[in-house]
């Protein structure tokens, strides 16, 4: 079975969890949590400008956890 990824943060969604949002135009968005759903739909935030998403880290070229290694 193909794993589904969150449309906002990019994390994998476990089977049987999360939410599916479909628009009138037929676009489907998958959300892993209420936090992702609210940031995307209600607050209209961009996933590339939100620091805790995978898209932000890919765009900036930052590895997750690399910041903690540099500080030590």
Number of C-alpha atoms within 10 A of each C-alpha: 4 5 8 16 16 19 18 25 24 17 14 13 17 11 10 6 10 15 14 13 12 10 8 6 6 8 8 11 16 19 25 22 15 11 11 20 23 13 16 18 11 9 9 10 14 13 19 17 13 15 12 12 17 18 18 17 16 12 10 11 9 12 10 11 8 9 10 8 7 7 6 5
